[in-house]
Amino acid sequence: MASALPHRNSSFETPSLPLQSRHSLGEVWGGLCEFEELPPVDKWLQSYFRRNRKFGKRDRTLVRNQIFLALRHLEALTHHSLEMENLNREEEPAWIPQTIWERARTLSWAELCATSNSLAELPLHQQGRSVPRFFDDHLLLRQQRSEWSRQEALAFARSQNKPAPLWIRLNTVHLGAKETAAQLQESGVNILEQLDDRLRVQANTSLYHTPSFAAGAFEIQDWSSQEIGAHCWSSLTHSRENCPHSSFKVWDCCAGAGGKTLQLATLLRNKGAIYSTDIRQRPLQELKKRAKRDGLTNIRTMVWDATEKLSLPRSVACRGGYDLVLIDAPCSSSGTWRRNPEARYRFKSQTLSDFKSLQANLLRTASAAVAPGGVLTYSTCSWFVEENEQQIDDFLNWANGEYSLISQNLHQEPNGNSDTMFSACLRKNT
Ligand SMILES: C[S@@+](CC[C@H](N)C(=O)[O-])C[C@H]1O[C@@H](n2cnc3c(N)ncnc32)[C@H](O)[C@@H]1O
């Protein structure tokens, strides 16, 4: 990517930051630097603030924003501070994401910020290594596969360095969209954008403490995740055009806490049946709680390793399988790194290889449970081609004509204001 670097001798911290907050930033940064490997920073900050009661609400927000801003631009900041602008991959073959943290943690907050400009404000081509170097190979593959121009690739890279927005999905089974939107505004939630039942919001209060949340009137779910649910639904209803929705049987085989299960259960208007499984018990317990709050009764849960062949319930076996099988696969989560910018420095290529084998395994095993004429949807919250289109190409080769591709998409809200996710819908040929 571009190599021009930001100007020196200006401050990273915003001029409006009070002196005390600058001091606190140094303290918090020092605490974080004690970790050899970066922890999930959001969680760590929450517990840090619980232990250090002197931080008021305003300070907590200021400190959090500044730490996250630094983490987003860590590679550029580290280069500057260590005066290594001219390093390139040949000179530094061991340049891996964790190395950036190894270097950054040897610096004080003042050293880290002393030589940098307000990076977030600069166009990407002036940001130097604000987007980590290891993005480059993945970005090139993505650029080729999505047939992006260089400008589009740069715009995408830049969007990955912005703070993430907050999207919610209205549960319209029991309440109308207008009614919920009005209730939310009464609770101090600003609605910035509305696309049908998808709302981009800014909350001055915790959304979890609003009466609308307690009443199950909405779920927090990113725009792209909602787009995956919408694609599942449209492929399912097309492939089963003449069937009543109440007859649909769905298997969500990596259901987690049920973001997509709940959306599909809502689209089914609480009819049909969704079998939601996950290898872990705990997220399924959370899913049950959420379903109860949302008034949804068409969901059954079970702990299951989806790399094992599933014996179908009798009502599903008699029709040859499920109308829809959704594999929302475990992945690098690269499309959500805007939310937790430190995750990119924890990234290990071995973990990516492990995910790729698991994803291929899930596709081969879970696809056996799709009924003839039914739909298989594979999705990830990653933008890496290897975890997405490449997996689908390999699966289609392996399936040897048993499946046809309906559509595959990289999802991101048109203005880039969402996570980046992928989904492919395939039809099982009759
Ligand atoms: C991307 S998350 C699912 C998110 C969820 N579908 C949603 O929309 O909120 C992937 C899930 O796959 C689960 N998983 C990992 N390996 C699995 C396996 N072998 N069988 C079933 N689930 C698995 C993980 O526990 C995790 O909850």
The ligand as an SDF file (V2000), in Angstrom:
LIG
                    3D

 27 29  0  0  0  0  0  0  0  0999 V2000
  -19.6490  -16.8620   13.6590 C   0  0  0  0  0  0  0  0  0  0  0  0
  -20.1000  -17.6420   15.1190 S   0  0  0  0  0  0  0  0  0  0  0  0
  -21.8430  -17.7890   14.9900 C   0  0  0  0  0  0  0  0  0  0  0  0
  -22.6090  -16.5030   15.1240 C   0  0  0  0  0  0  0  0  0  0  0  0
  -24.1070  -16.6770   15.0700 C   0  0  0  0  0  0  0  0  0  0  0  0
  -24.5370  -17.4700   13.9550 N   0  0  0  0  0  0  0  0  0  0  0  0
  -24.8350  -15.3490   15.0270 C   0  0  0  0  0  0  0  0  0  0  0  0
  -25.3790  -14.9680   13.9910 O   0  0  0  0  0  0  0  0  0  0  0  0
  -24.8550  -14.6980   16.0840 O   0  0  0  0  0  0  0  0  0  0  0  0
  -19.5750  -19.2780   14.8540 C   0  0  0  0  0  0  0  0  0  0  0  0
  -20.0480  -20.2840   15.8610 C   0  0  0  0  0  0  0  0  0  0  0  0
  -19.6120  -21.5710   15.4350 O   0  0  0  0  0  0  0  0  0  0  0  0
  -19.4590  -22.3580   16.5770 C   0  0  0  0  0  0  0  0  0  0  0  0
  -18.6700  -23.5530   16.2080 N   0  0  0  0  0  0  0  0  0  0  0  0
  -17.3320  -23.6860   16.0920 C   0  0  0  0  0  0  0  0  0  0  0  0
  -17.0170  -24.9340   15.7220 N   0  0  0  0  0  0  0  0  0  0  0  0
  -18.1770  -25.6070   15.5990 C   0  0  0  0  0  0  0  0  0  0  0  0
  -18.5130  -26.9480   15.2530 C   0  0  0  0  0  0  0  0  0  0  0  0
  -17.5850  -27.8490   14.9550 N   0  0  0  0  0  0  0  0  0  0  0  0
  -19.8180  -27.3050   15.2540 N   0  0  0  0  0  0  0  0  0  0  0  0
  -20.7760  -26.4090   15.5850 C   0  0  0  0  0  0  0  0  0  0  0  0
  -20.5210  -25.1260   15.9140 N   0  0  0  0  0  0  0  0  0  0  0  0
  -19.2360  -24.7400   15.9250 C   0  0  0  0  0  0  0  0  0  0  0  0
  -18.8150  -21.4350   17.5800 C   0  0  0  0  0  0  0  0  0  0  0  0
  -19.0350  -21.9020   18.8900 O   0  0  0  0  0  0  0  0  0  0  0  0
  -19.5230  -20.1020   17.2750 C   0  0  0  0  0  0  0  0  0  0  0  0
  -20.5980  -19.8820   18.1440 O   0  0  0  0  0  0  0  0  0  0  0  0
  1  2  1  0
  2  3  1  0
  2 10  1  0
  3  4  1  0
  4  5  1  0
  5  6  1  0
  5  7  1  0
  7  8  2  0
  7  9  1  0
 10 11  1  0
 11 12  1  0
 11 26  1  0
 12 13  1  0
 13 14  1  0
 13 24  1  0
 14 15  1  0
 14 23  1  0
 15 16  2  0
 16 17  1  0
 17 18  1  0
 17 23  2  0
 18 19  1  0
 18 20  2  0
 20 21  1  0
 21 22  2  0
 22 23  1  0
 24 25  1  0
 24 26  1  0
 26 27  1  0
M  CHG  2   2   1   9  -1
M  END
$$$$
